[in-house]
């Protein structure tokens, strides 16, 4: 059943980590689905697939495996030195999937809506009977006693000094070289950052998925 031909299904994306196997030219590559919907997936995998490639995957559902046919829409590349702070992978479109996948997705999104509704609901007010304490038994009034006279006025509390602000780490200058993932253009960008990894993240975040990192040099 094609994901785009299903009527009455909710197609928004849900965050869920699920293992899968990608079949490419008779070989299997392990992968992890990071988010999913009725129309597409994002898969973190080492399989090298260009946009437009059509392959099969086996998605591990809680009760069964779902064999699905997908088409690669975009490929997100991340340099090896940044794999600890960013995740690459494949954005794919679902061409066909079994009914069990859509049933699982529907149940998953119903649970997400239920949790969101609980978080957004205002706290319930206590009932008047529970909120009002029972009246205490009346006691005989005791004679008033004069307040003791203090010999010295109480000292005013001294304000607690605020802790000094933490110094920011010094920023260095780096020269970041990048090139297009699907073209021959290259660029050199100079930025200030605390480390080479931070400089690479800043430049790739500003330029987008169409660029990949070549080299980072201190200036």
C-alpha positions, -999 to 999 in steps of 0.1 A, spaced: 0 0 0 14 34 -10 19 59 19 7 88 -4 -26 69 -13 -38 64 23 -67 86 31 -78 96 66 -43 90 81 -23 115 100 10 122 82 28 144 106 63 132 117 69 114 150 103 111 167 111 74 173 143 55 171 138 21 153 163 -3 138 161 -12 101 181 -30 74 187 -14 40 190 -37 10 214 -24 -17 225 -46 -46 222 -78 -27 239 -64 5 223 -54 38 233 -22 56 222 -16 92 203 17 99 184 36 125 151 54 117 151 87 137 117 100 127 88 86 106 55 95 91 30 81 67 48 96 37 85 94 46 114 85 70 148 98 80 173 69 82 208 71 98 229 46 78 262 40 62 246 30 29 257 53 0 226 61 -20 221 90 -44 188 109 -45 164 91 -68 176 56 -57 148 31 -50 155 3 -25 138 -20 0 142 -18 38 131 -41 66 118 -19 95 117 -36 130 82 -30 145 74 -41 181 55 -72 169 68 -78 134 91 -66 106 77 -44 78 92 -47 43 89 -13 26 100 2 -7 115 37 -5 129 64 -27 158 86 -16 149 122 -17 179 138 0 212 128 15 227 145 45 265 141 48 284 149 80 323 148 81 338 121 103 352 146 128 316 159 135 298 126 139 297 130 176 277 163 174 257 158 142 240 129 124 239 122 87 216 100 68 189 97 42 156 115 38 133 90 20 98 89 6 77 58 12 66 41 -21 49 11 -5 44 -2 30 23 -29 47 -8 -22 66 9 -31 99 32 0 95 3 24 92 -14 7 121 17 11 143 21 47 132 -15 55 141 -12 40 176 21 59 181 6 92 172 -25 86 193 -2 80 224 17 112 215 -15 133 214 -27 118 247 6 128 264 5 163 249 -31 167 262 -21 157 297 8 181 297 -14 210 285 -44 203 308 -47 228 337 -45 213 373 -79 205 387 -91 226 416 -98 209 449 -134 204 460 -147 228 487 -151 200 512 -115 189 507 -101 224 506 -119 237 537 -105 223 570 -129 212 597 -134 240 624 -112 236 654 -129 233 688 -132 266 707 -108 273 735 -111 296 764 -94 330 759 -62 334 778 -53 367 794 -31 389 771 6 391 781 27 422 775 52 418 747 88 415 760 109 446 755 141 439 735 172 456 749 187 460 714 171 463 680 176 432 658 203 436 633 192 438 597 202 407 576 231 413 553 224 407 516 242 377 501 267 388 475 260 376 440 285 351 426 309 366 400 299 358 364 317 328 348 342 339 322 334 330 287 359 307 269 382 327 246 372 326 210 398 318 183 397 325 146 394 296 122 393 293 84 367 268 73 368 253 38 336 237 24 323 224 -9 290 215 -25 278 179 -20 262 178 -54 284 203 -73 319 216 -78 317 250 -60 338 256 -29 339 283 -3 363 296 24 346 312 55 365 328 84 347 326 118 354 331 155 347 301 177 359 283 209 372 252 189 376 238 154 345 216 159 324 246 170 336 266 139 326 237 116 292 234 132 286 271 129 295 273 91 276 241 82 245 253 101 245 286 82 251 271 48 227 241 50 228 205 38 241 213 3 276 219 17 301 196 33 333 202 53 367 199 37 391 214 63 393 236 94 426 256 100 434 280 128 442 316 117 
